[in-house]
Amino acid sequence: MSMLAAFAAATRELLDQGALGEQGTVVRGAAEPVALLLFVDDAVQDVGQYGRVVGNKRVISMMRADWLPVRGDVITVRDRAAKVDEILADDGIVVTVVMHG
């Protein structure tokens, strides 16, 4: 097993534990929703360099093998739907996106 495959298997195992992964759906365009497990990070962030502005952010991560998100996809999790605003990271195993709204 390659190193990438080993890390993907370990990440999948963590996601499947239920304590880390949460059930959600993703929709692209007019297609039917696709159910998948997501890592959800709801947090507060400092915005700006010279003054303090606090804003809410939602960052969602998913297994790349389950879904390869693009801007405009609508993800619903924790009873809240939002569009993918930005692809933050893609390491070949996990894709992390920032949600709009």
Buried (B, 14 or more C-beta within 10 A) or exposed (E): EEEEEEBBEEBBEEBEEEEBBBEBBBBBEEEEEEEBBBBBEEEEEEEEEEEEEEEEEBBBBBBBEBBEBEEEBBBBBEEEBBBBBEBEEEEEBBBBBBBEE
